[in-house]
Amino acid sequence: MNERKGTLACVGVGMTLGAHLAPRARSHIEQADVVFAAMSDPLVELWVQGMNADVRSLQPFYGQGKPRTETYREMIDAMLSEVRAGKRVCGAFYGHPGVFAQVAHRAIAQARQDGHEAEMEAAVSAEDCLYADLGIDPGTYGCQHYEASQFMFYKRRIDLSAYLVLWQIGLAGDRTLARFSSTGPELRRVLLEILIEQGYGPMDAAIAYEAATLPISTPRMERLTLGELPDAELRLETTLVIPPARRMERNQGVTERLANMGQSGV
């Protein structure tokens, strides 16, 4: 009987091939008994295969028209079956293992519940690349981040004086959780209507952003107006960044109160 307790480590390889892999993440990949790779790019997956003799792709679990909820459940079961067999398992994810990666979070939670050691290593995400490529400091005006469809399905209170970042804009309005292609202009017009209801205008600026995935490639930073959103080229990996549309409004009452308390450095 195998007495060894299985472990799980979920790591990220970053966004740019070969450039973002941290030493601890590489160590987990190299020392694992089995590596489950969740990579959208076959070239990145091939690169990961060079670091371990037993790398198994999670991509075959996807299927056209197959709900992602079912896909994710199967991925988690595959990983945890090896953990329960007493193996050192590594889940290697594109970008950051905890950003738009339900599988990693749920697998770690289940492994811990089962009494196994499980951890997540931080990594470079598309958000990190976005700040660097677009020259955005989130501490200057603040940033609001939403998955585009979730932003549409739920009522949110948006601050027009901060950046608004809508992830997976190419899937905006999708309710199937089974698409592998972008939604069309009709659903994006609904999103545009929501943005206008929030106080934005059709001529307000926006940026279609995609991080570079190869060292020889450059990021996509295409500027457009919100009015052009319905007919814009938006892929599954595209993120929409909307700069502040209004100036920040000073809270004069709080400023004066703090000044009276001797904290006049505001």
N, C-alpha and C positions, 0 to 999 in steps of 0.2 A: 504494500500500500504506500502511496506517495505521501510522505509526511510534510513536504515543503508547502508552505502557504503561498499561493499565487499573489502577485502584485500587479498593479496597473499604474502606468504613467502616461498621461496625455500631454503631448508636446506639439509645438508649432514649428514649421520650417520657415516661417516668414513669408513675405510676398515676392521677393526677387530671388530667383534661383541661385543658390549657393552663397548669397551675400548676407542673409539674415539669420542663418542657423547658429544658435548660441551653443557654447561648449556643453552645458548640462543637457540640452535637448539632444545633441549629437551622441552624448554618452548613453542616454537612455535608448536611443535607436540601436546603437552598436552592441549594447550589452543585453538586449532583450532576447528572450527565447523565440518570440514571434512578434512581428510588427504588423499592425493593421494600418494601411495607408489610405487616407481620405484626401485625394488630390484631384483637382479638376483638370490639371494639365498632365498628359501622359509623359511628357519630358521630365517633369518634376518627380513623378512617381518612379520613373526609370532611375533617376538620380538617387532616390531613397533606397532603391533596391541594391545599389552598390554599397550600402553601409551595413547590410544584414543579409544573411543567407535565407531567411524565412520572412519575406515581406508579402503580405496578402492584401490585395486591393479591395477596398470597400465599394468601389464604383459599380461592380456588377449587381449590387443590391438595388440600384436605381432601375426604373422601368418606365417607359412611356405610358402615361395614364395611371401609374401606380401611386397611391397617396404617399407622401413623404413620411407620414406618421408610421405607416407600415414599414417603410424602408429603414427608418431610424431604429425601430424596435428590433428588426432583424440584425442590423449592424451591432447594436448593443449586445444582443444574445450571442453573436459570434465572438465578440471580444471577451465577454464574461465566461463563456464556456471554457476558454483557455485559461483564464484566471483561476477558475474553480478546479481546473486540472493541475494546479500547482505551478503554473508557468509565470515567468516574468513577461508581462505583456506591455507593449508600448503602442499607443494610438498616435500616429503621426498625422497631423492635420495641416492643411494649407493655411497660411497666415497665423492667426492666434487660435489656439485650441478652444478658447472660451468665448470667442466672438462669432456669432451666427453659427454656432456649433453645438446644437442640442445634444448630439450623441455623446460628446466628451463629458458634459456636465452630468447627464443622466447615468452614464456608465460609471463615473467616479462615485456618484451618490449611491448607486446600487452595490458597487463593490465594497464600499465602506459599510453599508448596511449588512452585507454578508460577512463582515469581519475581516476583510482584506485591506492591506495598505494600498492607498490610491492617492495620487497627487497630480497636480497640473502645473506645468512650467509655462510662465509667461513668454510671449513671443511678439515679434513685430506684426502688427495688423495693418489692414488697409487704412484704418483711422490714423495710425502713426504716420504712414506714408502721405496721407492727405494733408496733415498739418505741415509736413516738411515741403511737399511739392507746391502747395498753394500759398505757403508763407502765412499760415494762420496760427496765431497764438490764442488758444481757447480762453486764456485768462484776460484777454483784452476786452472782449465784448460778451463772452460766454457762448456756448454752443448747445444746441438742442438736437438730439439724435433720435430718429425714429425709423423703423422699418416702414417703407412706403405704404404697403397695404394696411398695416396696422394703423398708420396715421389716418388713413381714409375710413377705416371701419369704426374708429372710436373718436369721441370728442376730446380734443386736446386744446389746452390754452397756450397759444404761441406768443412769444415775446418777439416783436418785430425788430427790436434793437439788438438782437443776438443772431448769430449764424443759425440757420436751419439746415440740417443734414438729413437727407432722405436716402436710406440704404435700399438696395435692390429696387431701384426706381423702374427698371425694365419689367418688373413683375407687378407694378402698381395696379391694384384692384383685383388681382387674382384670388379667387376663393377656392380653387380646386386643390391646391397644394400638390399638384401633379404636373405642372407645366415645365417644359424645357425650352420654351421660346418666349420672347417678350410679348407683353400684352399690346394692344393696338391703340390708335388715336382716341377711340371712343372712351375707353376707361381713363385715359390720361386727361381728357377734357373734364371728367368728373373731378379728378385731382386738382386741375387748374381752378375749377369753380370753388373747391374747398379753400384753396390758397387765397383766392380773391375774397371769399367770405371772411377769412382771417385778417384781411387788411392789405394784402399784397396787390400790386397792379400788374397788368399784362406786360408793361415795359420794364418791370423790375429785373435786375440782372440775376443770372444763375450760371452755374458751371457744371458741365457734365464731366465727371472725374472717373478715371480708371488708373489704378496703380500699375507701375511697370512690373512685369513678371520675369523678364530676362535682363541680364546686365547690359545687353546691347540695345534694348528698347527704351522708349521714353514714355512717361505717363501721358494719358489723355487729359487735357485741361481745356475743353472746348467751351467757350463762352457763348451764351444765348440769352434770350429774354424768356420770361415765363410764358409769354404768349406763343412762343415757338415750341413749347414743351410737347404738345400733342403729336407733332410731326417730326420731332427730333429723333436721331438715331440713338436709341437707348438699349444697351445690351444687358444681359443678366448680371454682368459684373459692374455695371455703371452705377455711380452714386451721384445724386443731385445735391449740389451745395448752393444755398441761397444766402448771399451776404446780408448783413443788417440793412433793413429798408427804412429805418428811422433812427434818429439819435437817441441815446440813452437819456432818460428823464431823471434828473436828480431828485432825490427825496429830501426836499428842503427841511421838512419837519425833523427828520432824524438827524440831518447834518447839524442843525441848530442845537438840538438836544445834546448831541455828543460834544459840540463846542462848549456848551455850558457846563459839561462835566469835566472840562479840561482836556478833552481829546480833540483838539483843533487841527489835527494833522490830516483830516479827511479831505 
